[in-house]
Amino acid sequence: MTTQTDVVIIGAGPVGLFQVFELGLQGLSSLIIDALPDPGGQCIELYPDKPIYDIPAVPVCTGKELIDKLLDQIAPFEAPIYSDQTVDTVTRQDDGTFIIETSKALKVQCRAIVIAAGAGSFTPVKLRVDGIDQFEGKQLVYRVRDPSVYKERDIVILGGGDSAVDWAIALADVAKSLTLINRTERFRAAENSVDKLMALQRAGKANVLFGAVKGFEQQDGLLTSVRCVMRDEEKSEQLIELDDLLVFFGMSPKLGPIENWGMELEKNLLGVNYETYETSQPGIYAVGDINTYAGKKKLILSGFHETAVAAHAIKHQFEPDKKQYTQYTTTSPLLQKRLGVEDQ
């Protein structure tokens, strides 16, 4: 069975979600396909609890709060989100429409495509220790879903970026013990976060080591400790007992099948016409961090602007002979009806 919609949006990050809103205002239906298991993109994967300060009219919100608000905002348009799958093929039909097929056998026919995939699909950078992947999804994790499961546990965190340091700070008070291991004395996290981590160490609530995990020990099918080669002159080794190993080496962006769709690439980004955000392939648009053009700024608010321009361009693509008028949600009965607020 083939699902029908006006526009397929690839990517469920904040920009992809807001694209639903802007298309909905134009009276266009859409659906989203995303490689991650939950909507939110980098906001959820990298900094769900970290504050964001540059969203207009919202002095501060976390990544998760931003995504929750966007999901509420697009709810009137009832756009399905197909998660945990990638777009494998895109085929242009003789009538100008596209047939999209995904890794989970979803088949969609649409009139336009908007790529809002950030820098591509994100996968965690894995810990390279032979045999340790047998514990992945059990004691070894690359994403924290439920912090409460680490209460009164011996935790080892690997990494020196924002995610590693932020989770160390967040879990230090609930864990039985917490050790953070960074490769070097230099952290990639925000300076004030590193200061908080070091304060926890001085208070005896965290242990910060510098070195690299090169091995592990197990017993009865459980991971019991990791062997760390320390960053000292002797290259000494330390065995650190644990219940859970949390690894935050960052996310590896990959364009994936997008690379094979015949669009012009500039350093792994999609070149677009900034008047419409259409790529070199007619009918395929790109918004957010995936695109590039003169003066491009990789900011969430810039991506929001791009979705509005793209939505108007797509509407014009569908109805080239119809004059477009700019309407405002504060005064337009039509837009208010589409939002379901006409009686308020």
SULPEDA-V761119 format. One line per field, one symbol per residue. ss: DSSP state (H for helix, E for strand, L for the rest). burial: # if it has 16 or more other ideal C-beta (glycine too) atoms within 10 Angstrom, else .. Layout:
# SULPEDA-V761119
ss->???
burial->???
This chain:
# SULPEDA-V761119
ss->LLEELLEEEELLLHHHHHHHHHHHHLLLLEEEELLLLLLLLHHHHLLLLLEELLELLELLEEHHHHHHHHHHHHHHHLLLEELLLLEEEEEELLLLLEEEEELLLLEEEELEEEELLLLLEEEELLLLLLLHHHHELLLEELLLLLHHHHLLLEEEEELLLHHHHHHHHHHLLLLLEEEEEELLLLLLLLHHHHHHHHHHHHLLLLEEEEEEEEEEEEELLEEEEEEEEELLLLLLEEEEELLEEEELLLEEEELHHHHHLLLLEELLEEELELLLLELLLLLEEELHHHEELLLLLLLHHHHHHHHHHHHHHHHHHHLLLLLLLLLLLLLLHHHHHHHLLLLL
burial->....######################.#########.###########...#..#.....#.#.###..#...#..#.#.##..###..#.......#.#.#...#.###############.#..#.#..#..#...######.....#..#################.##..#.######....#.#...##.##..##...####.####..#......#.####..#........#.##########.######..#.#.....####...####.#.###########......#..#############.##.............#..##.##.....
